[in-house]
Amino acid sequence: MIFKDGLPYLSKEQWNILKYVRRSPHRVSIRDISNNVGIDIEGVAESVVYLKEIGMLVKDRRDVVPPAHPDATFYTNQNISRIIDSILDWLG
């Protein structure tokens, strides 16, 4: 993971995706994220897979589709949810 100014280096779109997923009361699909954040499905899929690889998102284990599929669902990593909340609050 790359850091910049003490924060994980993510694109603006990746921060927006993380914020949307974190603020959702339940798991969300790539399709749902795309519809609500205004990023095409392919861009969301790529970002979500990256956020999963660095440990910020978790793919729901009940899913039967691959991680980049539009119906794949994710939630934030509960082990670092306070850290994610702090960063998102700081970013505004």
Secondary structure, 3 states (H helix, E strand, C coil): CCEECCEECCCHHHHHHHHHHHHCCCCEEHHHHHHHHCCCHHHHHHHHHHHHHCCCEEECCCCCCCCCCCCCEEEECHHHHHHHHHHHHHHC
